[in-house]
Amino acid sequence: MRRSFFGYTHLLLVPLLAVGLVLTGCDSNGSNGIGNGNGDGDNGSTTFEYPSDTYGAETVVNLLAFDLGVRVGNASDNSEAVLDELYTGTIDDKTVPTSGISAQQSTYGDIAGGVDLSSLTDDAPLLRSQALESGDSPTPGSAVTTDQLLGFYLQQAGANDVTTTDNGIVLSQFAEKMLLGTPIYGQGAAILSDFADGTVSSNRAEQWDAAFGYFGFPRTLEPFLDYSDGDEGLADGNVARDVDGNGSVDLTSEYVYTWASYAIERAATAENNGQPNDFARNAFEALVQGREAIENGEDPSGQAQTALEAWEATVAVNVIHYINSMESNLEDVSGQLEQGDVGADAWGEAKAFTWNLQFYSDNLDDSQLNTIHDAIGNDPPYGELTADEYASDLQEATDILANAYGFDASNVANW
């Protein structure tokens, strides 16, 4: 059993964890989600009723992570100072990235003030980070933390207009996806793990609300779901929806952030494959019921465990999904791998999501995670392996994940 590297504390609650505004690389599906596309209320569906005063900070972290990912991907338009301010500086008066959305909030400070991403990342060394090549790490040959690696990549992007390293690492994928691991997943999972273990005795409502915010669900889920058309799972493909019909979107309650979007997408794929595994509804319903239990003075440990398992499984499926994408690219390749054969974006996401699992896993130990890292590699293995050799390595990583989580084999193939 692997727990979070750090204990969750109330002091960290205010500015913590929930990254990524939109889901990168999602598809569109559905089972029995209502998917009416009208945004005309919850149609009797379950609602998370009790947001706490600290709820907005988790939204800000979500938005900042997405913002950084987009800006690093457009490095020539964003200076080092701009990127550094978003990561470490004063952001309260900066505009939130909501192009095309009529949002109730226009600046980060409208949601919550004083959020500093750089102070929230776990300081544990990233597994196998000592194997990163020169040009991909600030200290090649030595293990680095998320903060050290992100700081290096933000500097490379902002000062040198670099979007992809010479070894094929796409910096925008790491800028966002690593923040999905810490602070977001790591902090949210730590809270839920403490609830599952029965070790939370004070500020229970506030802590539970923070975990909900980190996961990134809207307050009412069903209006956003449609598992019946495609495999993304979002009704009309929209992450923003004016559920209460007041003419604008509340970014703290009417938006689907990255982890929730991933849970929806992976659930939709399984539903359309005929082997349902509804990570999104399982997690959302458990979070709603656990919050009600707290309100009624009851024990939410069972609901915390359910939400935690759904979240961890979503992270694991993301690794599988992007390995599948790389394997699909390899089907058309023979002989030694050359630049572009693997799919650099997919490689970066598989690598980053494997690092995410370092910050909480109840199913994988360090040895298994190290094996997965070694199989994926330090960078896309151009000029190092043949397509068949790399496909074999990737299959080993997939097998470890599929066996550890007991995933249906046909879902694994389709994710």
N, C-alpha and C positions, 0 to 999 in steps of 0.2 A: 504494500500500500504506500502510495506517495502522496503526501500532503503539501500544502502550500509552503514555500520557503519562509514565509513571514506570518506572524500572527496578526489578525485584523484587530485594529484598535479604534475606539471611538474618535480619537484625535484625527485619524485619517478619513473619517467618514465624510466630512464636508466636501473636500474637493477630490473625488476619487474617480470611479471607473466606469466608462461606457463609451466605447469608441466607434467611429466609423459611420458616416451618414448614409451612404448607399452601399448596396451589396455588389461587390465586383464579381463579374462573371456569373450572374444568376440566370435561371431559366424560369419557366412558368407552368404550374400544375395545380391539381386540386382534388380533394376527395369530397367531403360534404361541407366545405366552407360555403358561406352564403354568396359571397362574390357578386352582390347586386350592383356594385359600382356607383351607387347613388350617394353615398356618404350621408345618409339620412337618419342617423341614429344607430343604436346597437341592435335593433331588431330582437330584443329580448336576450341578447348574448351576455355572457359574464363580463363584469367590469371590475378592475382593480380600484377600490374605493378610497383608499386612505393615503394619499401622497403626503410625505413629511416635508418639513421646511428645508431639508437638505437635498431634496430630489433633483433640483435644477443643476447641481454641481456635476452629477453623473451625465446629464445631457450635454453639458459643456465639454466634458472629456470626450464623449462620442464625437461631437462636432469638430473638436480640435484635431483629433486623430485623422478624420476624413480630410479636413482642411490641409493638414500637412502632407498627406498622401498625394492630393491633387497638385499642390504647389511644387512638391519635389519632382513630380512628373512633368512639370512645366518650369524646369529649373532656370531657364534663360530669362524668365519673366519675374523671378523671385530672388532677391538678394539674400545673402547669408544673414543679414540683420533681420529681415522679415521672417525667415524661418526660425531663427533663434528666439525672436519675440513670441512667436506662437508656441514654441516649446518651453521657454523658460521665463518670458517677460510679461509685461503688463498687457493683457488682451481684452480688458473689460470694454473698451470703446471700439474694438474692432468688429467689423461686420461679419455676421455668421454666413456661411456658404449655403445659401438657400435660393439659388437662381431658379426662376420659374415657379416659385412657390409663394403664395400670399401668406406670410407667416406673421404671427402676433408679435414675435420678438425679432429685432433687427440687429442687435449687438450681443456679444457674449455676456456683457454685464446685465442685459435685460433678463437673462436667465439665471445667472449666478456669478458673483464676482470672486476674484482672487484665486482662480484655479491655475496651478503651475504643474504642467505635465511632468517636467523633469524631476520634480520632488516626489513623484508618486510611483516611479518604477521600482521594482524589486532590484536589490543590488547583488543578487546571486549571479555568479558567472554563468554564461550560457553554455550548455552542454556542447562539447566538441568545437567550441568557438576558437580554441587554440589551433585548430586545423585550417582556419580561413587563410586564404592565400594573401600574399603581399598585394596591396591595392584594395583589398576587401575588408581590412581590419586596421584599426589605429596602431595595434601592437601585434603584428603577425608572430605566431608561435606562442602567444600567451592568451589565456582565456580572458574574455571581456564580458562586461555586463550589457544589458539592454541600453542603459543610458550612455555608456561609452560608445557602443556601436552606432546608436542613433545620432549622437553628437557628431561622430566622424562622417556619417553619411549626409547629414544636413549641411555640414561644412563643405563637403565635396560638391553637393548640389548647388548650394548658394554661392560659394566663392568661385567655383570652377565650371559651373553650368553642366555638371556631370549628371546624366540620368541613368546610365548603365556603366558599370565598371568594365575594365578591359577583360575581366574573366566572365562577364555575362550576368552579373548580379544587377537586377533592376531595382534601383534605390527606392522608387515610389512604393513598391510592394512591401519593402521592409519598413518604410516610414510609417505606414498605416498598420500593417498586419502584426508587427512586433508590439505595437501599442495595444492591439487587441489582446495580447497575452498578458502584458503587465504595462499599465495597471489594470486593465478592464477585467479580463477573465480571472486573473489571479486574485484580485480583490473581491470580486463577486463570489467566486467559488469559496474563498476563505470565509466569508460571512455565512454562506449556506452550509459549509462544512461545520462551522461552530454551532449553528442551529441544529444540524443533524446529530451532532455529538452531545447536544444538551448543555453546552458550555456558555451560552449567552443568557445572562441574568438581568441585564439592564439595557435601557434604550432599545428594546426589542423592536418596536414599531419602526423607529428611525433606521435601524440597521437593515431590517427586512426591506424597507422602501429603497434603500441604497442598492441592495442586491437586485431588486426589480429594475431600477434605473440602469444599472450596469448591463443587464441582459438586453435592455433596449426595446422592450415591447411597448406598444401604445397602450393606453389605459383600457381600451376595449378592442379585442383582437378580431372577432369574426368579420366585421366590415372590411377588413384588409385581406381576407383569405379567399382564394379560389383555386382549388386543387384540380379543377376539371379541364383546364385549357392550357396545355403546355406543361412546363415543369418548373416554373419559378415559384408558383404558389400564391402570388400576390394578385388580388383583384385588379384588373386593368393594368397590372404591372406597376401600381402606384405605392410608393412608400409613405406618401403624405396624403391625408384624407381629412376633410373638414367634417368630422363625425357629428359634431353638435350643430352644424349648419349655421354658424355665426359669421360666416364669410371669410374666415382665416384659419390657418393651421397653428395650433399650439404645439410648439416643438417639444414640450415636456409630456404631452399626452396623446398627440394625434400623428405620431411619426414612428416608423419602424426603423430602428437602428441596426447596425451591422450584424451582431450576433443573433438577434431575433430574425433578421432576414435570412441568414444562413439556416437557422432552424426550420424556417418555413420552406425554404427551397429544398433542403434535404428530405424533409417530410413529404413534400409534393412528389419528388422523384420516386420515393418508396411507394407512395399511394398509387401512382400511375404504373408502377411495375407490378402491382398486384400483391405486394408484400408490405402492408402498412406498418409504419414506424413513425408515429406523429410526434416528433421531438417538440414541435412548436406548441401544440395544444397541451401535451403532457406537462411541459414546463410552465406555460401560462396558467393553466388551471391550478397547478400546485402552488404557484406563487399567490394566486388570488385566495385559494383556500387557506394557505398558511397565514396570510395577513388577517383573514377573518378569525382564524384560531387565536391569533395574538390579541385581537380586539376583544375576543370573548374570554380571555384569560386562560386559553388552552395551549397545549403543547404542539408546536408546528414542526417537530423534528421529522415526521414522516413526509410531510410536504416538501421540506427542505431537501431531503434525500432524493425525492423524485425529480425536483427541478435541477438539482446538481447532476444527477445521472444523465438527464436529457442534455444539459449544457456540455458536459464532458464528451458525450457521444457525438454531439454536433462538431466539436473541435476535431475529434478523431476522424469523422467522416470527411471533413474538409481536407485533411491530409490525403485520404484515399481519393477524393475527387480530383485533386490536382496531380496526384500520381497517375490516375487514369488518363488525364489529359496528356501527360507526357508520354504514356504508353501508346496512346492513339497516334501521337506524332511519330513515334518510333516505328510504327507499322509500315511506313512508307520509306524507311531508311535501311540501307544495308551497309555493312562494313563499318569503318571507324566514324565516330560522330564528328560532324563539322558544325561550325557556327550556325545557330538557328534550328538545328535538328530537334532539339529537346523541347523548345518552347520556354523562353526565359521567364516570362511572367508566371507560368505554371510552376516552374522550378522554384521561384522565389516564394510563392504562396505555400507550396508543400514544405519548404524549409522553415518558414516563419511559423506556420501552424504546428509543426513538430516542436519548435521551441515553446509555443504556447502551452503545450501539454506538460512542460517542465514545471509550470507554476501551479498546477493541480492535476493529479491523476490518481484515481483509486484503482486503476486497472493495469498501469504500466510502471515498471521500476526503471531506475537509471540505466541498467544494462540494456533493457529493451529499447529505451529511447536512444541510447548511444548507437545501437545497431541500426535503427531507422535513420538516424543522422548519417551514419557511414554509408548506408545504402543510397540515400539521396545525394550525398557528396558535399564537398565544401563549396562547389560552384558547378554549373553545368559542365559535364565531363567531356568537353570538346577536345578531340585529339588524344584522349586518354583511354576511352573504352569503345568497343563496338556497340552497335545498337542492340545486338542480342545480349551482350554482357550487361549493359545497363538495364535492359528490360528484366533480366533475371534478378538484378539487385533490387529493382523497384517492386518486383513481385514478392520478394522476401519481406520488404517493409509492409506491403499490403497484407500479407498473411499474418504478420505479428498483430496488426491492428484488428483485422477481422476476427481472429481467434480470441484476442483479449476482450473484445466487446460482444462477441457472439452474434455478429451481424449476419443476416441472411445473405447467402452467397450471390443470389441474383441481384439483390440490392447493391452489394459491393461492386458487381460488374457494371451496374447502371449508374451509380453515383459518379 
